[in-house]
Amino acid sequence: MKEKKEKKETKRHYSSLPSVNAPCIELSGNRELLIEGSKGVLEYATDTIRVNTAGMLLTVCGRELNLRCISDSALIIDGFITSLSFTV
């Protein structure tokens, strides 16, 4: 019974978080990065990729970086990712 009560409390906690107009970022290890909500690629090199998103700039640094897939609002970067930074 305690488990069910804890789960309900957790759901309430998450539902009360404010909505944020930010990109959805999914990092798989340090080899693949999915960005949903991109507004365009500003810089593209094998060691740095800069992406414009809603209200911030995302800089991905690493080695052998590659834009594997790109669409109107999402992209996938693969390679050896060493850092992510956000500029507001």
C-alpha positions as a printed Julia matrix, in Angstrom:
88×3 Matrix{Float64}:
  0.0    0.0     0.0
  2.81   2.44    0.77
  4.24   2.03   -2.74
  0.98   3.12   -4.37
  0.76   6.18   -2.13
  4.36   7.2    -2.94
  3.74   6.88   -6.68
  0.69   9.15   -6.48
  2.69  11.76   -4.59
  5.41  11.61   -7.23
  2.89  12.15  -10.01
  1.48  15.18   -8.24
  4.97  16.55   -7.81
  5.76  16.32  -11.53
  2.42  17.69  -12.62
  2.94  20.79  -10.5
  6.19  21.76  -12.24
  5.89  24.91  -14.37
  5.98  24.45  -18.12
  9.17  25.75  -19.7
  9.57  26.81  -23.3
 12.87  24.99  -23.79
 14.2   22.41  -26.22
 13.93  18.72  -25.42
 17.44  17.26  -25.27
 18.22  13.56  -25.06
 21.82  12.45  -24.6
 22.72   8.79  -25.16
 26.01   8.3   -23.36
 28.51  10.68  -24.88
 28.01   9.45  -28.45
 24.59  10.74  -29.59
 22.51  13.84  -28.9
 18.91  14.43  -30.0
 17.65  18.01  -29.92
 13.95  18.67  -30.49
 12.95  22.31  -30.82
 15.94  23.55  -32.79
 15.58  26.69  -34.88
 18.69  26.21  -36.98
 22.38  25.38  -36.98
 24.61  28.44  -36.53
 28.03  26.78  -36.68
 29.06  23.36  -37.94
 32.55  21.9   -37.61
 33.91  18.51  -36.59
 34.78  19.82  -33.11
 31.94  22.35  -32.45
 28.28  22.57  -33.41
 26.17  25.54  -32.3
 22.38  25.24  -32.44
 19.81  28.0   -32.01
 16.88  26.93  -29.83
 13.97  28.71  -28.16
 15.57  31.42  -26.05
 19.05  29.91  -25.82
 22.08  28.86  -27.77
 23.35  25.29  -27.37
 27.04  24.61  -28.05
 28.17  21.01  -28.46
 31.91  20.35  -28.33
 33.74  17.11  -29.06
 35.6   15.14  -31.69
 34.37  13.84  -35.05
 30.96  15.49  -34.56
 28.47  14.9   -37.33
 24.9   16.05  -38.06
 23.43  12.64  -38.74
 19.84  13.75  -39.22
 18.25  17.19  -39.48
 14.63  18.32  -39.94
 12.67  21.55  -39.47
 12.65  21.32  -35.67
 14.93  18.43  -34.66
 18.42  17.15  -35.24
 20.72  14.34  -34.2
 24.41  14.89  -33.52
 26.76  11.95  -33.18
 30.46  11.64  -32.46
 32.49  11.86  -29.25
 30.72  14.57  -27.21
 32.89  16.17  -24.53
 30.72  19.11  -23.41
 27.39  20.89  -23.77
 26.92  24.54  -22.89
 23.9   26.79  -22.86
 23.98  30.53  -23.5
 20.85  32.45  -22.58
